[in-house]
Amino acid sequence: MFRQSLVKLSTRRAFSSTTRQAAHFKEGVYSNVPFKVHNRKIPFGVVFFGFMGVGFAVPFIASFVQLKKSGNI
């Protein structure tokens, strides 16, 4: 008895979608990224490499400031 009810619960799938919901999903090359890549005012590459460049430069700038304060430079 218990085994039969367990099998019924484990084999049941509760997925459903309507055609109205399916109309909202886009498919294509850049459909899976959460930000805009095409038709931007500032190109994506400039923003991306600027953000990564600042993140890479911060430790070097902090090291320079600390060495300057200690009088080693």
C-alpha positions in Angstrom: 0.0 0.0 0.0 2.7 2.5 1.1 4.9 1.4 -1.8 2.2 2.0 -4.4 1.5 5.5 -3.2 5.2 6.3 -3.1 5.6 5.1 -6.7 2.6 7.3 -7.8 4.1 10.4 -6.1 7.6 9.9 -7.6 6.4 9.3 -11.1 4.1 12.3 -11.3 5.4 15.5 -12.9 3.9 18.9 -12.2 5.3 20.9 -15.0 3.0 23.0 -17.1 3.1 26.0 -19.4 0.7 27.9 -21.5 1.2 29.4 -24.9 0.9 32.9 -23.4 3.9 32.2 -21.1 5.8 30.7 -24.0 5.4 34.0 -26.0 7.6 35.8 -23.5 10.6 33.6 -23.9 13.1 34.7 -26.5 15.5 32.3 -28.1 18.7 33.2 -29.8 22.4 33.8 -29.3 22.2 36.5 -26.5 18.9 35.4 -24.9 20.6 33.8 -21.9 22.6 36.8 -20.6 21.0 39.1 -18.0 22.3 42.4 -19.6 22.0 44.1 -22.9 24.8 43.4 -25.4 23.5 45.0 -28.6 22.3 48.5 -29.3 23.9 50.1 -26.2 25.0 53.7 -25.9 28.4 52.7 -24.5 29.7 49.5 -26.1 29.7 46.5 -23.8 33.4 45.8 -24.3 34.3 49.3 -23.0 32.2 48.8 -19.9 33.4 45.2 -19.3 37.2 45.9 -19.8 36.9 49.1 -17.8 35.3 47.3 -14.8 37.9 44.5 -15.0 40.8 46.9 -15.4 39.8 49.0 -12.4 39.4 45.8 -10.3 42.9 44.6 -11.5 44.5 48.0 -10.8 43.1 48.6 -7.2 45.6 46.3 -5.4 48.5 47.9 -7.3 47.3 51.4 -6.5 46.8 50.5 -2.8 50.3 49.0 -2.6 51.8 52.1 -4.1 49.9 54.4 -1.7 51.0 52.3 1.3 54.6 52.2 0.1 54.5 56.0 -0.5 53.2 56.6 3.1 55.9 54.5 4.6 58.6 56.4 2.7 60.0 53.4 0.7 59.2 55.1 -2.6 
